[in-house]
Amino acid sequence: MDKKSKGIAGTVAIIALLIAGATGIDLNPASIESYTEEINKQTNTLKTLNHNTDAVFWTKAGNKYHINKDCQHIKGRESISNGSVKESWKQKGISELCKTCEKRARKLDVE
């Protein structure tokens, strides 16, 4: 590459990086209020499904919490943690209920 081509390629690369950086900035980050609202919403939903308790289970490698300790997705795993929805968020960043546990709870609620 000659000097002129290198200069053009370098300029294009810098512009591309600036555009990528500018579009990747979150101008509206999540607030404490929205976090609290989401956790409260999940807790209320969970209490409805789980006989008025927000006790859940999660694993070290998992990304969802479970209502049932015998759920097929965590059964037999080492170090199953338990606590509230809020604790699963604080300890692991988990904010979603396992779909298998949710379906099971809804099915039991109908019967």
Biopython code that builds the backbone (N, CA, C, O; Angstrom):
import numpy as np
from Bio.PDB.StructureBuilder import StructureBuilder

atoms = [
    (1, "MET", "N", (0.840, -1.181, 0.000)),
    (1, "MET", "CA", (0.000, 0.000, 0.000)),
    (1, "MET", "C", (0.882, 1.240, 0.000)),
    (1, "MET", "O", (1.899, 1.320, 0.689)),
    (2, "ASP", "N", (0.459, 2.173, -0.781)),
    (2, "ASP", "CA", (1.221, 3.418, -0.786)),
    (2, "ASP", "C", (0.749, 4.304, 0.366)),
    (2, "ASP", "O", (-0.240, 4.002, 1.034)),
    (3, "LYS", "N", (1.458, 5.379, 0.581)),
    (3, "LYS", "CA", (1.212, 6.274, 1.709)),
    (3, "LYS", "C", (-0.198, 6.875, 1.665)),
    (3, "LYS", "O", (-0.855, 7.003, 2.698)),
    (4, "LYS", "N", (-0.652, 7.238, 0.475)),
    (4, "LYS", "CA", (-1.971, 7.859, 0.325)),
    (4, "LYS", "C", (-3.081, 6.857, 0.684)),
    (4, "LYS", "O", (-4.037, 7.213, 1.372)),
    (5, "SER", "N", (-2.953, 5.615, 0.220)),
    (5, "SER", "CA", (-3.951, 4.573, 0.508)),
    (5, "SER", "C", (-4.002, 4.254, 2.000)),
    (5, "SER", "O", (-5.077, 4.058, 2.566)),
    (6, "LYS", "N", (-2.830, 4.205, 2.629)),
    (6, "LYS", "CA", (-2.782, 3.960, 4.080)),
    (6, "LYS", "C", (-3.482, 5.078, 4.836)),
    (6, "LYS", "O", (-4.196, 4.814, 5.803)),
    (7, "GLY", "N", (-3.292, 6.303, 4.417)),
    (7, "GLY", "CA", (-3.933, 7.452, 5.055)),
    (7, "GLY", "C", (-5.442, 7.396, 4.925)),
    (7, "GLY", "O", (-6.170, 7.668, 5.879)),
    (8, "ILE", "N", (-5.911, 7.038, 3.725)),
    (8, "ILE", "CA", (-7.356, 6.938, 3.495)),
    (8, "ILE", "C", (-7.942, 5.794, 4.343)),
    (8, "ILE", "O", (-8.984, 5.964, 4.976)),
    (9, "ALA", "N", (-7.279, 4.645, 4.354)),
    (9, "ALA", "CA", (-7.749, 3.502, 5.139)),
    (9, "ALA", "C", (-7.779, 3.833, 6.627)),
    (9, "ALA", "O", (-8.722, 3.463, 7.327)),
    (10, "GLY", "N", (-6.759, 4.524, 7.108)),
    (10, "GLY", "CA", (-6.713, 4.927, 8.509)),
    (10, "GLY", "C", (-7.838, 5.887, 8.858)),
    (10, "GLY", "O", (-8.461, 5.759, 9.912)),
    (11, "THR", "N", (-8.099, 6.836, 7.990)),
    (11, "THR", "CA", (-9.177, 7.806, 8.217)),
    (11, "THR", "C", (-10.535, 7.107, 8.245)),
    (11, "THR", "O", (-11.364, 7.387, 9.111)),
    (12, "VAL", "N", (-10.759, 6.204, 7.303)),
    (12, "VAL", "CA", (-12.024, 5.458, 7.264)),
    (12, "VAL", "C", (-12.190, 4.625, 8.539)),
    (12, "VAL", "O", (-13.285, 4.564, 9.098)),
    (13, "ALA", "N", (-11.122, 3.991, 8.995)),
    (13, "ALA", "CA", (-11.182, 3.187, 10.215)),
    (13, "ALA", "C", (-11.517, 4.049, 11.428)),
    (13, "ALA", "O", (-12.328, 3.651, 12.264)),
    (14, "ILE", "N", (-10.911, 5.203, 11.528)),
    (14, "ILE", "CA", (-11.180, 6.109, 12.652)),
    (14, "ILE", "C", (-12.632, 6.577, 12.631)),
    (14, "ILE", "O", (-13.289, 6.610, 13.672)),
    (15, "ILE", "N", (-13.132, 6.936, 11.464)),
    (15, "ILE", "CA", (-14.526, 7.385, 11.345)),
    (15, "ILE", "C", (-15.473, 6.246, 11.732)),
    (15, "ILE", "O", (-16.465, 6.472, 12.426)),
    (16, "ALA", "N", (-15.169, 5.019, 11.283)),
    (16, "ALA", "CA", (-16.006, 3.866, 11.625)),
    (16, "ALA", "C", (-16.019, 3.625, 13.129)),
    (16, "ALA", "O", (-17.069, 3.328, 13.699)),
    (17, "LEU", "N", (-14.868, 3.750, 13.776)),
    (17, "LEU", "CA", (-14.803, 3.579, 15.228)),
    (17, "LEU", "C", (-15.583, 4.662, 15.962)),
    (17, "LEU", "O", (-16.254, 4.380, 16.955)),
    (18, "LEU", "N", (-15.499, 5.891, 15.484)),
    (18, "LEU", "CA", (-16.246, 6.990, 16.106)),
    (18, "LEU", "C", (-17.748, 6.772, 15.975)),
    (18, "LEU", "O", (-18.498, 7.008, 16.922)),
    (19, "ILE", "N", (-18.186, 6.326, 14.808)),
    (19, "ILE", "CA", (-19.616, 6.061, 14.603)),
    (19, "ILE", "C", (-20.065, 4.909, 15.502)),
    (19, "ILE", "O", (-21.122, 4.984, 16.128)),
    (20, "ALA", "N", (-19.271, 3.858, 15.563)),
    (20, "ALA", "CA", (-19.612, 2.710, 16.417)),
    (20, "ALA", "C", (-19.684, 3.127, 17.882)),
    (20, "ALA", "O", (-20.584, 2.701, 18.606)),
    (21, "GLY", "N", (-18.751, 3.950, 18.316)),
    (21, "GLY", "CA", (-18.758, 4.418, 19.699)),
    (21, "GLY", "C", (-19.944, 5.301, 19.998)),
    (21, "GLY", "O", (-20.544, 5.201, 21.068)),
    (22, "ALA", "N", (-20.289, 6.170, 19.056)),
    (22, "ALA", "CA", (-21.407, 7.092, 19.264)),
    (22, "ALA", "C", (-22.741, 6.357, 19.291)),
    (22, "ALA", "O", (-23.622, 6.714, 20.072)),
    (23, "THR", "N", (-22.902, 5.352, 18.465)),
    (23, "THR", "CA", (-24.181, 4.633, 18.437)),
    (23, "THR", "C", (-24.295, 3.604, 19.551)),
    (23, "THR", "O", (-25.394, 3.122, 19.824)),
    (24, "GLY", "N", (-23.207, 3.259, 20.192)),
    (24, "GLY", "CA", (-23.234, 2.273, 21.267)),
    (24, "GLY", "C", (-23.467, 2.870, 22.642)),
    (24, "GLY", "O", (-23.556, 2.132, 23.623)),
    (25, "ILE", "N", (-23.565, 4.164, 22.736)),
    (25, "ILE", "CA", (-23.760, 4.826, 24.024)),
    (25, "ILE", "C", (-25.229, 4.794, 24.394)),
    (25, "ILE", "O", (-26.082, 5.198, 23.603)),
    (26, "ASP", "N", (-25.530, 4.317, 25.588)),
    (26, "ASP", "CA", (-26.903, 4.290, 26.075)),
    (26, "ASP", "C", (-27.215, 5.636, 26.714)),
    (26, "ASP", "O", (-26.722, 5.954, 27.796)),
    (27, "LEU", "N", (-28.040, 6.418, 26.031)),
    (27, "LEU", "CA", (-28.378, 7.741, 26.529)),
    (27, "LEU", "C", (-29.503, 7.703, 27.561)),
    (27, "LEU", "O", (-29.820, 8.714, 28.187)),
    (28, "ASN", "N", (-30.104, 6.523, 27.730)),
    (28, "ASN", "CA", (-31.187, 6.373, 28.686)),
    (28, "ASN", "C", (-30.964, 5.112, 29.521)),
    (28, "ASN", "O", (-31.692, 4.132, 29.364)),
    (29, "PRO", "N", (-29.957, 5.127, 30.413)),
    (29, "PRO", "CA", (-29.672, 3.928, 31.202)),
    (29, "PRO", "C", (-30.811, 3.603, 32.167)),
    (29, "PRO", "O", (-31.586, 4.478, 32.554)),
    (30, "ALA", "N", (-30.894, 2.340, 32.544)),
    (30, "ALA", "CA", (-31.930, 1.903, 33.476)),
    (30, "ALA", "C", (-31.744, 2.608, 34.815)),
    (30, "ALA", "O", (-30.625, 2.757, 35.305)),
    (31, "SER", "N", (-32.843, 3.031, 35.387)),
    (31, "SER", "CA", (-32.789, 3.728, 36.661)),
    (31, "SER", "C", (-33.080, 2.766, 37.799)),
    (31, "SER", "O", (-33.573, 1.658, 37.586)),
    (32, "ILE", "N", (-32.771, 3.204, 39.000)),
    (32, "ILE", "CA", (-33.092, 2.414, 40.192)),
    (32, "ILE", "C", (-34.595, 2.192, 40.274)),
    (32, "ILE", "O", (-35.046, 1.121, 40.680)),
    (33, "GLU", "N", (-35.367, 3.196, 39.890)),
    (33, "GLU", "CA", (-36.821, 3.085, 39.945)),
    (33, "GLU", "C", (-37.328, 2.006, 38.990)),
    (33, "GLU", "O", (-38.206, 1.222, 39.350)),
    (34, "SER", "N", (-36.780, 1.963, 37.775)),
    (34, "SER", "CA", (-37.241, 0.951, 36.824)),
    (34, "SER", "C", (-36.799, -0.443, 37.266)),
    (34, "SER", "O", (-37.536, -1.413, 37.091)),
    (35, "TYR", "N", (-35.605, -0.545, 37.836)),
    (35, "TYR", "CA", (-35.132, -1.827, 38.371)),
    (35, "TYR", "C", (-36.070, -2.291, 39.482)),
    (35, "TYR", "O", (-36.508, -3.442, 39.478)),
    (36, "THR", "N", (-36.382, -1.413, 40.427)),
    (36, "THR", "CA", (-37.255, -1.746, 41.553)),
    (36, "THR", "C", (-38.642, -2.141, 41.056)),
    (36, "THR", "O", (-39.233, -3.106, 41.540)),
    (37, "GLU", "N", (-39.151, -1.395, 40.096)),
    (37, "GLU", "CA", (-40.467, -1.691, 39.537)),
    (37, "GLU", "C", (-40.483, -3.075, 38.887)),
    (37, "GLU", "O", (-41.435, -3.834, 39.071)),
    (38, "GLU", "N", (-39.453, -3.401, 38.139)),
    (38, "GLU", "CA", (-39.374, -4.701, 37.464)),
    (38, "GLU", "C", (-39.274, -5.841, 38.480)),
    (38, "GLU", "O", (-39.969, -6.847, 38.342)),
    (39, "ILE", "N", (-38.426, -5.700, 39.492)),
    (39, "ILE", "CA", (-38.295, -6.746, 40.510)),
    (39, "ILE", "C", (-39.613, -6.925, 41.261)),
    (39, "ILE", "O", (-40.019, -8.056, 41.527)),
    (40, "ASN", "N", (-40.280, -5.837, 41.604)),
    (40, "ASN", "CA", (-41.569, -5.927, 42.300)),
    (40, "ASN", "C", (-42.621, -6.616, 41.436)),
    (40, "ASN", "O", (-43.408, -7.424, 41.928)),
    (41, "LYS", "N", (-42.629, -6.291, 40.157)),
    (41, "LYS", "CA", (-43.569, -6.912, 39.223)),
    (41, "LYS", "C", (-43.323, -8.418, 39.148)),
    (41, "LYS", "O", (-44.268, -9.206, 39.197)),
    (42, "GLN", "N", (-42.066, -8.815, 39.030)),
    (42, "GLN", "CA", (-41.728, -10.233, 38.957)),
    (42, "GLN", "C", (-42.075, -10.948, 40.264)),
    (42, "GLN", "O", (-42.579, -12.071, 40.252)),
    (43, "THR", "N", (-41.803, -10.291, 41.380)),
    (43, "THR", "CA", (-42.112, -10.879, 42.686)),
    (43, "THR", "C", (-43.606, -11.113, 42.816)),
    (43, "THR", "O", (-44.022, -12.179, 43.271)),
    (44, "ASN", "N", (-44.420, -10.143, 42.430)),
    (44, "ASN", "CA", (-45.876, -10.290, 42.518)),
    (44, "ASN", "C", (-46.383, -11.411, 41.615)),
    (44, "ASN", "O", (-47.236, -12.201, 42.019)),
    (45, "THR", "N", (-45.859, -11.479, 40.395)),
    (45, "THR", "CA", (-46.236, -12.555, 39.478)),
    (45, "THR", "C", (-45.852, -13.900, 40.072)),
    (45, "THR", "O", (-46.633, -14.851, 40.038)),
    (46, "LEU", "N", (-44.662, -13.970, 40.606)),
    (46, "LEU", "CA", (-44.179, -15.218, 41.193)),
    (46, "LEU", "C", (-45.032, -15.633, 42.381)),
    (46, "LEU", "O", (-45.361, -16.811, 42.528)),
    (47, "LYS", "N", (-45.390, -14.687, 43.223)),
    (47, "LYS", "CA", (-46.219, -15.018, 44.380)),
    (47, "LYS", "C", (-47.571, -15.569, 43.934)),
    (47, "LYS", "O", (-48.122, -16.459, 44.581)),
    (48, "THR", "N", (-48.102, -15.046, 42.839)),
    (48, "THR", "CA", (-49.362, -15.547, 42.302)),
    (48, "THR", "C", (-49.213, -17.001, 41.860)),
    (48, "THR", "O", (-50.104, -17.818, 42.095)),
    (49, "LEU", "N", (-48.104, -17.320, 41.229)),
    (49, "LEU", "CA", (-47.868, -18.669, 40.723)),
    (49, "LEU", "C", (-47.390, -19.634, 41.798)),
    (49, "LEU", "O", (-47.602, -20.841, 41.685)),
    (50, "ASN", "N", (-46.752, -19.120, 42.832)),
    (50, "ASN", "CA", (-46.023, -19.966, 43.781)),
    (50, "ASN", "C", (-46.613, -19.921, 45.191)),
    (50, "ASN", "O", (-45.870, -19.868, 46.172)),
    (51, "HIS", "N", (-47.918, -19.942, 45.296)),
    (51, "HIS", "CA", (-48.605, -20.019, 46.585)),
    (51, "HIS", "C", (-48.174, -18.921, 47.556)),
    (51, "HIS", "O", (-47.874, -19.191, 48.719)),
    (52, "ASN", "N", (-48.145, -17.701, 47.073)),
    (52, "ASN", "CA", (-47.870, -16.501, 47.858)),
    (52, "ASN", "C", (-46.464, -16.450, 48.460)),
    (52, "ASN", "O", (-46.269, -15.867, 49.527)),
    (53, "THR", "N", (-45.495, -17.048, 47.793)),
    (53, "THR", "CA", (-44.110, -16.936, 48.230)),
    (53, "THR", "C", (-43.238, -16.547, 47.040)),
    (53, "THR", "O", (-43.562, -16.862, 45.895)),
    (54, "ASP", "N", (-42.148, -15.871, 47.314)),
    (54, "ASP", "CA", (-41.224, -15.530, 46.221)),
    (54, "ASP", "C", (-39.921, -16.314, 46.353)),
    (54, "ASP", "O", (-38.872, -15.865, 45.891)),
    (55, "ALA", "N", (-39.991, -17.487, 46.985)),
    (55, "ALA", "CA", (-38.819, -18.345, 47.126)),
    (55, "ALA", "C", (-38.493, -18.976, 45.773)),
    (55, "ALA", "O", (-39.353, -19.570, 45.123)),
    (56, "VAL", "N", (-37.242, -18.835, 45.367)),
    (56, "VAL", "CA", (-36.799, -19.372, 44.080)),
    (56, "VAL", "C", (-35.451, -20.076, 44.231)),
    (56, "VAL", "O", (-34.784, -19.962, 45.260)),
    (57, "PHE", "N", (-35.071, -20.799, 43.192)),
    (57, "PHE", "CA", (-33.812, -21.534, 43.146)),
    (57, "PHE", "C", (-33.061, -21.137, 41.880)),
    (57, "PHE", "O", (-33.676, -20.815, 40.864)),
    (58, "TRP", "N", (-31.720, -21.160, 41.942)),
    (58, "TRP", "CA", (-30.901, -20.889, 40.768)),
    (58, "TRP", "C", (-29.563, -21.589, 40.925)),
    (58, "TRP", "O", (-29.161, -21.961, 42.028)),
    (59, "THR", "N", (-28.882, -21.759, 39.802)),
    (59, "THR", "CA", (-27.582, -22.431, 39.825)),
    (59, "THR", "C", (-26.482, -21.452, 39.443)),
    (59, "THR", "O", (-26.733, -20.362, 38.929)),
    (60, "LYS", "N", (-25.284, -21.871, 39.706)),
    (60, "LYS", "CA", (-24.112, -21.042, 39.418)),
    (60, "LYS", "C", (-24.012, -20.689, 37.935)),
    (60, "LYS", "O", (-23.647, -19.567, 37.586)),
    (61, "ALA", "N", (-24.330, -21.632, 37.075)),
    (61, "ALA", "CA", (-24.184, -21.423, 35.636)),
    (61, "ALA", "C", (-25.481, -20.968, 34.961)),
    (61, "ALA", "O", (-25.477, -20.635, 33.777)),
    (62, "GLY", "N", (-26.577, -20.953, 35.702)),
    (62, "GLY", "CA", (-27.874, -20.655, 35.090)),
    (62, "GLY", "C", (-28.123, -19.173, 34.880)),
    (62, "GLY", "O", (-27.434, -18.316, 35.434)),
    (63, "ASN", "N", (-29.142, -18.892, 34.052)),
    (63, "ASN", "CA", (-29.525, -17.503, 33.815)),
    (63, "ASN", "C", (-31.014, -17.276, 34.051)),
    (63, "ASN", "O", (-31.555, -16.241, 33.663)),
    (64, "LYS", "N", (-31.679, -18.244, 34.690)),
    (64, "LYS", "CA", (-33.080, -18.108, 35.061)),
    (64, "LYS", "C", (-33.260, -18.648, 36.480)),
    (64, "LYS", "O", (-32.485, -19.489, 36.936)),
    (65, "TYR", "N", (-34.287, -18.158, 37.171)),
    (65, "TYR", "CA", (-34.597, -18.724, 38.474)),
    (65, "TYR", "C", (-35.762, -19.696, 38.319)),
    (65, "TYR", "O", (-36.509, -19.641, 37.343)),
    (66, "HIS", "N", (-35.902, -20.580, 39.292)),
    (66, "HIS", "CA", (-36.865, -21.671, 39.218)),
    (66, "HIS", "C", (-37.739, -21.687, 40.461)),
    (66, "HIS", "O", (-37.281, -21.368, 41.558)),
    (67, "ILE", "N", (-38.981, -22.056, 40.284)),
    (67, "ILE", "CA", (-39.904, -22.221, 41.405)),
    (67, "ILE", "C", (-39.692, -23.590, 42.037)),
    (67, "ILE", "O", (-39.780, -23.746, 43.255)),
    (68, "ASN", "N", (-39.414, -24.576, 41.195)),
    (68, "ASN", "CA", (-39.327, -25.966, 41.636)),
    (68, "ASN", "C", (-37.879, -26.428, 41.708)),
    (68, "ASN", "O", (-37.149, -26.355, 40.720)),
    (69, "LYS", "N", (-37.470, -26.898, 42.869)),
    (69, "LYS", "CA", (-36.110, -27.394, 43.024)),
    (69, "LYS", "C", (-35.885, -28.652, 42.187)),
    (69, "LYS", "O", (-34.750, -28.979, 41.843)),
    (70, "ASP", "N", (-36.969, -29.355, 41.863)),
    (70, "ASP", "CA", (-36.849, -30.555, 41.037)),
    (70, "ASP", "C", (-37.069, -30.279, 39.544)),
    (70, "ASP", "O", (-37.312, -31.210, 38.776)),
    (71, "CYS", "N", (-36.986, -29.031, 39.137)),
    (71, "CYS", "CA", (-37.107, -28.675, 37.718)),
    (71, "CYS", "C", (-36.023, -29.413, 36.928)),
    (71, "CYS", "O", (-34.880, -29.521, 37.372)),
    (72, "GLN", "N", (-36.394, -29.909, 35.770)),
    (72, "GLN", "CA", (-35.457, -30.686, 34.951)),
    (72, "GLN", "C", (-34.196, -29.920, 34.588)),
    (72, "GLN", "O", (-33.163, -30.531, 34.317)),
    (73, "HIS", "N", (-34.259, -28.611, 34.577)),
    (73, "HIS", "CA", (-33.110, -27.806, 34.176)),
    (73, "HIS", "C", (-32.067, -27.632, 35.291)),
    (73, "HIS", "O", (-30.921, -27.276, 35.016)),
    (74, "ILE", "N", (-32.460, -27.883, 36.541)),
    (74, "ILE", "CA", (-31.495, -27.747, 37.643)),
    (74, "ILE", "C", (-31.373, -29.013, 38.485)),
    (74, "ILE", "O", (-30.475, -29.114, 39.321)),
    (75, "LYS", "N", (-32.252, -29.964, 38.275)),
    (75, "LYS", "CA", (-32.244, -31.204, 39.055)),
    (75, "LYS", "C", (-30.893, -31.910, 38.910)),
    (75, "LYS", "O", (-30.399, -32.111, 37.801)),
    (76, "GLY", "N", (-30.313, -32.278, 40.042)),
    (76, "GLY", "CA", (-29.043, -32.995, 40.041)),
    (76, "GLY", "C", (-27.813, -32.109, 39.911)),
    (76, "GLY", "O", (-26.690, -32.614, 39.911)),
    (77, "ARG", "N", (-27.998, -30.819, 39.802)),
    (77, "ARG", "CA", (-26.853, -29.916, 39.699)),
    (77, "ARG", "C", (-26.276, -29.651, 41.071)),
    (77, "ARG", "O", (-26.984, -29.658, 42.078)),
    (78, "GLU", "N", (-24.979, -29.418, 41.090)),
    (78, "GLU", "CA", (-24.328, -29.052, 42.347)),
    (78, "GLU", "C", (-24.611, -27.586, 42.645)),
    (78, "GLU", "O", (-24.874, -26.794, 41.740)),
    (79, "SER", "N", (-24.554, -27.252, 43.882)),
    (79, "SER", "CA", (-24.717, -25.892, 44.409)),
    (79, "SER", "C", (-25.918, -25.152, 43.830)),
    (79, "SER", "O", (-25.780, -24.198, 43.065)),
    (80, "ILE", "N", (-27.096, -25.623, 44.221)),
    (80, "ILE", "CA", (-28.329, -24.910, 43.896)),
    (80, "ILE", "C", (-28.552, -23.891, 45.002)),
    (80, "ILE", "O", (-28.678, -24.244, 46.174)),
    (81, "SER", "N", (-28.600, -22.632, 44.616)),
    (81, "SER", "CA", (-28.839, -21.554, 45.587)),
    (81, "SER", "C", (-30.336, -21.316, 45.695)),
    (81, "SER", "O", (-31.097, -21.637, 44.783)),
    (82, "ASN", "N", (-30.746, -20.752, 46.816)),
    (82, "ASN", "CA", (-32.148, -20.386, 46.966)),
    (82, "ASN", "C", (-32.260, -19.063, 47.700)),
    (82, "ASN", "O", (-31.357, -18.647, 48.426)),
    (83, "GLY", "N", (-33.388, -18.423, 47.490)),
    (83, "GLY", "CA", (-33.650, -17.129, 48.106)),
    (83, "GLY", "C", (-34.833, -16.481, 47.405)),
    (83, "GLY", "O", (-35.676, -17.164, 46.824)),
    (84, "SER", "N", (-34.888, -15.177, 47.466)),
    (84, "SER", "CA", (-35.978, -14.437, 46.833)),
    (84, "SER", "C", (-35.563, -14.013, 45.420)),
    (84, "SER", "O", (-34.405, -14.161, 45.027)),
    (85, "VAL", "N", (-36.525, -13.487, 44.672)),
    (85, "VAL", "CA", (-36.236, -12.959, 43.333)),
    (85, "VAL", "C", (-35.185, -11.862, 43.444)),
    (85, "VAL", "O", (-34.255, -11.798, 42.640)),
    (86, "LYS", "N", (-35.338, -11.005, 44.441)),
    (86, "LYS", "CA", (-34.397, -9.909, 44.635)),
    (86, "LYS", "C", (-32.988, -10.441, 44.898)),
    (86, "LYS", "O", (-32.010, -9.902, 44.381)),
    (87, "GLU", "N", (-32.890, -11.487, 45.695)),
    (87, "GLU", "CA", (-31.576, -12.073, 45.982)),
    (87, "GLU", "C", (-30.954, -12.710, 44.742)),
    (87, "GLU", "O", (-29.743, -12.628, 44.539)),
    (88, "SER", "N", (-31.787, -13.349, 43.909)),
    (88, "SER", "CA", (-31.243, -13.943, 42.678)),
    (88, "SER", "C", (-30.686, -12.855, 41.769)),
    (88, "SER", "O", (-29.697, -13.068, 41.067)),
    (89, "TRP", "N", (-31.325, -11.689, 41.786)),
    (89, "TRP", "CA", (-30.831, -10.558, 40.988)),
    (89, "TRP", "C", (-29.529, -10.012, 41.564)),
    (89, "TRP", "O", (-28.565, -9.784, 40.833)),
    (90, "LYS", "N", (-29.509, -9.805, 42.872)),
    (90, "LYS", "CA", (-28.316, -9.239, 43.513)),
    (90, "LYS", "C", (-27.105, -10.157, 43.385)),
    (90, "LYS", "O", (-25.998, -9.694, 43.113)),
    (91, "GLN", "N", (-27.314, -11.453, 43.580)),
    (91, "GLN", "CA", (-26.194, -12.392, 43.572)),
    (91, "GLN", "C", (-25.754, -12.795, 42.174)),
    (91, "GLN", "O", (-24.565, -13.020, 41.944)),
    (92, "LYS", "N", (-26.691, -12.889, 41.236)),
    (92, "LYS", "CA", (-26.364, -13.478, 39.943)),
    (92, "LYS", "C", (-26.838, -12.661, 38.758)),
    (92, "LYS", "O", (-26.454, -12.947, 37.624)),
    (93, "GLY", "N", (-27.671, -11.641, 38.993)),
    (93, "GLY", "CA", (-28.213, -10.863, 37.878)),
    (93, "GLY", "C", (-29.335, -11.580, 37.145)),
    (93, "GLY", "O", (-29.628, -11.267, 35.991)),
    (94, "ILE", "N", (-29.965, -12.545, 37.816)),
    (94, "ILE", "CA", (-31.043, -13.317, 37.189)),
    (94, "ILE", "C", (-32.358, -12.574, 37.389)),
    (94, "ILE", "O", (-32.707, -12.181, 38.502)),
    (95, "SER", "N", (-33.074, -12.390, 36.291)),
    (95, "SER", "CA", (-34.330, -11.659, 36.380)),
    (95, "SER", "C", (-35.451, -12.316, 35.587)),
    (95, "SER", "O", (-36.442, -11.664, 35.259)),
    (96, "GLU", "N", (-35.304, -13.594, 35.279)),
    (96, "GLU", "CA", (-36.326, -14.255, 34.479)),
    (96, "GLU", "C", (-36.670, -15.621, 35.054)),
    (96, "GLU", "O", (-35.790, -16.390, 35.440)),
    (97, "LEU", "N", (-37.960, -15.905, 35.103)),
    (97, "LEU", "CA", (-38.467, -17.187, 35.584)),
    (97, "LEU", "C", (-38.330, -18.238, 34.483)),
    (97, "LEU", "O", (-38.592, -17.963, 33.312)),
    (98, "CYS", "N", (-37.924, -19.428, 34.868)),
    (98, "CYS", "CA", (-37.824, -20.568, 33.958)),
    (98, "CYS", "C", (-39.205, -20.836, 33.344)),
    (98, "CYS", "O", (-40.200, -20.907, 34.065)),
    (99, "LYS", "N", (-39.267, -20.983, 32.038)),
    (99, "LYS", "CA", (-40.544, -21.212, 31.347)),
    (99, "LYS", "C", (-41.160, -22.556, 31.737)),
    (99, "LYS", "O", (-42.383, -22.677, 31.812)),
    (100, "THR", "N", (-40.324, -23.567, 31.987)),
    (100, "THR", "CA", (-40.821, -24.880, 32.400)),
    (100, "THR", "C", (-41.520, -24.775, 33.761)),
    (100, "THR", "O", (-42.608, -25.318, 33.948)),
    (101, "CYS", "N", (-40.891, -24.078, 34.701)),
    (101, "CYS", "CA", (-41.498, -23.886, 36.028)),
    (101, "CYS", "C", (-42.784, -23.069, 35.924)),
    (101, "CYS", "O", (-43.765, -23.362, 36.607)),
    (102, "GLU", "N", (-42.779, -22.053, 35.077)),
    (102, "GLU", "CA", (-43.968, -21.219, 34.910)),
    (102, "GLU", "C", (-45.131, -22.035, 34.350)),
    (102, "GLU", "O", (-46.250, -21.941, 34.854)),
    (103, "LYS", "N", (-44.876, -22.834, 33.316)),
    (103, "LYS", "CA", (-45.931, -23.671, 32.726)),
    (103, "LYS", "C", (-46.469, -24.663, 33.747)),
    (103, "LYS", "O", (-47.677, -24.884, 33.835)),
    (104, "ARG", "N", (-45.568, -25.255, 34.514)),
    (104, "ARG", "CA", (-45.965, -26.225, 35.538)),
    (104, "ARG", "C", (-46.854, -25.572, 36.593)),
    (104, "ARG", "O", (-47.863, -26.146, 37.002)),
    (105, "ALA", "N", (-46.480, -24.378, 37.031)),
    (105, "ALA", "CA", (-47.272, -23.665, 38.044)),
    (105, "ALA", "C", (-48.637, -23.259, 37.502)),
    (105, "ALA", "O", (-49.646, -23.374, 38.199)),
    (106, "ARG", "N", (-48.669, -22.790, 36.270)),
    (106, "ARG", "CA", (-49.961, -22.402, 35.680)),
    (106, "ARG", "C", (-50.870, -23.618, 35.493)),
    (106, "ARG", "O", (-52.081, -23.524, 35.696)),
    (107, "LYS", "N", (-50.298, -24.744, 35.113)),
    (107, "LYS", "CA", (-51.074, -25.970, 34.935)),
    (107, "LYS", "C", (-51.660, -26.421, 36.270)),
    (107, "LYS", "O", (-52.829, -26.803, 36.332)),
    (108, "LEU", "N", (-50.869, -26.382, 37.332)),
    (108, "LEU", "CA", (-51.334, -26.783, 38.660)),
    (108, "LEU", "C", (-52.403, -25.820, 39.174)),
    (108, "LEU", "O", (-53.310, -26.228, 39.900)),
    (109, "ASP", "N", (-52.299, -24.549, 38.800)),
    (109, "ASP", "CA", (-53.238, -23.536, 39.249)),
    (109, "ASP", "C", (-54.608, -23.755, 38.611)),
    (109, "ASP", "O", (-55.633, -23.462, 39.226)),
    (110, "VAL", "N", (-54.629, -24.270, 37.380)),
    (110, "VAL", "CA", (-55.869, -24.506, 36.655)),
    (110, "VAL", "C", (-56.588, -25.728, 37.202)),
    (110, "VAL", "O", (-57.817, -25.757, 37.258)),
    (111, "GLU", "N", (-55.827, -26.732, 37.604)),
    (111, "GLU", "CA", (-56.428, -28.000, 38.076)),
    (111, "GLU", "C", (-57.109, -27.854, 39.408)),
    (111, "GLU", "O", (-57.656, -28.825, 39.931)),
]
sb = StructureBuilder()
sb.init_structure("model")
sb.init_model(0)
sb.init_chain("A")
sb.init_seg("    ")
for serial, (resi, resn, name, xyz) in enumerate(atoms, 1):
    if name == "N":
        sb.init_residue(resn, " ", resi, " ")
    sb.init_atom(name, np.array(xyz, "f"), 0.0, 1.0, " ", f" {name:<3s}", serial, name[0])
structure = sb.get_structure()
